[in-house]
Structures are given as C-alpha cells and as structure tokens.
Amino acid sequence: MLVLSRHRDETIIIGDDIELTVVDIRGDKVRLGIKAPSHIAVHRKEVYDAIKRENERAAELNKGQVTPAMSVPPRLPGRSSQNRQSISTSVRLTDKNNQAKRESA
C-alpha cells in the first residue's frame, strides 16, 4: 500500500484521468473529492462490498437461467441523460406512427 500525506486542497492523480483532492479535514475525518470518468464506478468500500454480495447472490439464484431482465445492459453512472434522450425519441416515433395511422384511416 502506498501511503501519502496531503494537506487541504492538495490532489493525488491516479493514472491519467482520476483525481483525489483533500477537500476538508475535521478532527479525525477527511473529506475527499474524486474526479473520474463516468465509465468508472466510484463507491465507498462498504457499498461496493454490498453490491458485490448482491450480485453473487443473484448469480446463484439465476444459475443456468436466462431471463429477459438479464439481457438488459446495466445503467452506467452519468448516462441518464442519454437514456432519457432515447426514451423521448421512441415516444416521438410512436406518436408519429399513431398519427400516420389515424390520418390514413
């Protein structure tokens, strides 16, 4: 394990695109700011461990079973605006198709 000392407002760089900045120090707590690309998940360790346990449990329950829900790709952080864009596009296309059907009838 690499151990570094930093003061408030000092930054550590990981790779080319991850920055850890010491935002605040209060007593025995340190607040960190993390800048990372949206395709990199950033979690507190206890949250990561809970996600990992739940994924392992789900894999055990679904061993050998393929369901439609499993074929849907996971949502990535920072992608919600793209999801909303594709939903609104499909709604508009459906509305145009319905309007064309009403006009031709």
ZAMARGU-4260 file (C-alpha; in steps of 0.2 Angstrom, whole numbers, plus 5000, padded with zeros to 4 digits):
<rodrens>
0) 5000/5000/5000 | 5006/5017/4995 | 5004/5030/5009 | 5004/5048/5005 | 5002/5064/5016
5) 4992/5078/5008 | 4985/5095/5015 | 4968/5103/5012 | 4966/5107/4993 | 4980/5096/4988
10) 4977/5082/4975 | 4983/5065/4970 | 4982/5059/4952 | 4979/5040/4948 | 4983/5035/4931
15) 4979/5049/4918 | 4961/5053/4922 | 4957/5050/4941 | 4960/5064/4954 | 4958/5063/4973
20) 4958/5080/4981 | 4958/5083/5000 | 4943/5094/5002 | 4942/5096/5021 | 4949/5090/5037
25) 4939/5090/5053 | 4946/5081/5068 | 4948/5063/5063 | 4938/5064/5047 | 4945/5068/5029
30) 4933/5073/5015 | 4939/5068/4998 | 4934/5075/4981 | 4935/5062/4967 | 4935/5066/4948
35) 4934/5051/4937 | 4927/5047/4920 | 4909/5042/4920 | 4913/5024/4915 | 4922/5021/4931
40) 4911/5017/4946 | 4916/5025/4962 | 4909/5018/4978 | 4913/5018/4997 | 4920/5001/5001
45) 4905/4996/5011 | 4894/5000/4997 | 4905/4991/4985 | 4905/4975/4996 | 4886/4975/4997
50) 4884/4977/4978 | 4896/4963/4976 | 4887/4951/4988 | 4870/4955/4980 | 4877/4951/4963
55) 4884/4935/4969 | 4868/4930/4977 | 4858/4935/4961 | 4870/4924/4950 | 4867/4909/4962
60) 4849/4911/4961 | 4849/4913/4942 | 4862/4900/4938 | 4858/4892/4921 | 4843/4903/4919
65) 4842/4917/4906 | 4828/4929/4908 | 4824/4945/4899 | 4829/4955/4913 | 4847/4948/4912
70) 4849/4953/4894 | 4846/4972/4898 | 4863/4980/4899 | 4866/4989/4916 | 4864/5008/4918
75) 4880/5017/4919 | 4883/5032/4930 | 4882/5048/4921 | 4871/5040/4907 | 4854/5045/4912
80) 4853/5060/4900 | 4856/5048/4886 | 4843/5036/4892 | 4830/5050/4893 | 4835/5055/4876
85) 4832/5038/4869 | 4815/5036/4878 | 4809/5053/4872 | 4815/5049/4854 | 4805/5032/4854
90) 4790/5041/4861 | 4790/5054/4847 | 4792/5040/4834 | 4777/5031/4842 | 4767/5047/4841
95) 4771/5050/4823 | 4767/5032/4819 | 4750/5033/4828 | 4746/5050/4819 | 4750/5042/4802
100) 4738/5028/4806 | 4724/5040/4811 | 4727/5050/4795 | 4727/5035/4783 | 4711/5028/4791
</rodrens>
